[in-house]
């Protein structure tokens, strides 16, 4: 039996359906990430689980208990917000212990729980500081610590790293992954950042317009997207697409119903005299590899050149080869017909 189950969850604001018949099962100890474009409903779905929004229809069960209409404070969940939501006049210790003090837990237990959480998060020497004396990453760790001391059944993260710079986001991703391994807690994490989703998740839930498009491990979604939307959304850079009549003849069998093909940037290679000609628009040298942006008679493609510097420069005309075994075929509605071999 799943630890957390969503059955037919719907949410409407007036006449607008923002969450549409979501069915999802999450196992105990699993790290699940909700991703999707802005406005897809990922934060609303998280807030429905947290009890901060009331579901219009459907049922939410946690560890065998129906919590659909249970108040947020009694759901045994802890949420970490994007904005930290720390009390500026309180010390780190007081911020982390606030919920425990409200629950009137014994002082020695409160101190033990806060000190343990601070040790896990490398905050021990900051317990007497106030939030304004901390960096952004330290403040986010305090917010996480406040959740840890409550020992909830599920941790909910709502884009917790969005306010941090790129270097700090990378550092905090490592911290969150380590924390999950150490605590073994069930975690639901909302982000628009694919790198966070691909590196943190056991499973990824891709949402669009309030509905679930696909659920799977990060590599399952990358290797076998169920439709063009998932193929384009998962992966940096995203999957390239070509209309079927733009695909050069390379001896491959075209599946019935196919109308377009998708290919990941690493499925393209430079080849003198290759079956497709393209103009190089931009080269992004990233050190270990390079991204080459191509214009192929109006079709915009991105190639990942592995293993060193790019052998071409912007303005050059090149031949390219598409690996036939790396082609995904999609029908007129954008649903997959056949995955890459």
Steps between C-alpha positions, in 0.01 A plus 500: 500500500632844404599737780338810344220466245318759293176373345321710239616830649337807346530867583301785350511871566159628391458352150870430443621142551860526616547136605339233280440146625844437648566141609835433663652250743818580697690237696646541849847659483465598135626833362246625246542821301218695334617688190331697226480847349372800694127474561485121455363446852799344676494737800120478522525121512760525777277738695208256464716227653607739778140600574559864412239465223176303510454242225189545285477123447700188571670343799843522666620215722813501715620176658152349471322807642265723300633855544299667222314728743743489793639845596855568387639509855374145566623331181847414638670676206767771500538756222808699402415813304689688230516815718642327813223656716727546803417726793757782467505588873561142614830316519566192288431283806167672565396479134576129486332424832191718454255223402628276780453775755145559376437129550634540858762228466746468791789743478767232512339316208472823302867578553604147404294508178622846396863418572474176305345679200761776523776239498355333190475837322835645618320774692626426852715813528221725371224412748520836680506712186199667343402446133648833387842378615481197267560442130215392270614139511519502879150648524366225276668240720330654805164466322582136425611449861170635624331226299742227613443553874131424454586153363205510254384209287556702182723797414359746245739737321362786290783622272733540801809597299349755260631800694860377506775568248616222266802390705300488823218310330750233399633479855151482650398225256779288641390587856137403431601172332726416796226594745251274325740206512571559869139545611334263253194726511224507240552821305298690239691779331368764258737665255518647150871411487561182301846454647348481848238254377749278317754490783274477806199290403426132531202580279395811310139609443467720190197729510337708228183707533413331829527144370770235534679439170741229614646347817830315511862504602707787359669274244171336401357842416818598316530177301131419442283816507132422452442803279669800341428721800695275737779455245534874465463579869737238642860548398736796471515583214159353410429240235520614136195449277460467124194447284515154345531640147815687610672180609763383249481141375746297705360150451289505816148355522232763561230377741137534399333820621825694549489867405813638670826383651691604810870457567711599799794738438749217553334305215634753247858497377703708257574311180655635185257421219232401753138457386392838646660840447485773763642838588668545837329788684674482838754290685489481880827354626445344843843350553441125498251536215343761274148582383471580131186684389404426140260638241402220263289672232288666766502212750686595818711216641744470789792256493710395798864452398664282763860463601652840444479825309273550204671448161273761336425867547191716456432572134633170371294267281519137613366157423326313780409138563194388698544170677204288377500304828453825696177607325169521688186502282186696591151512350300806392383558860857490631465158668787255466466232233840343541791572732863505397645150458 
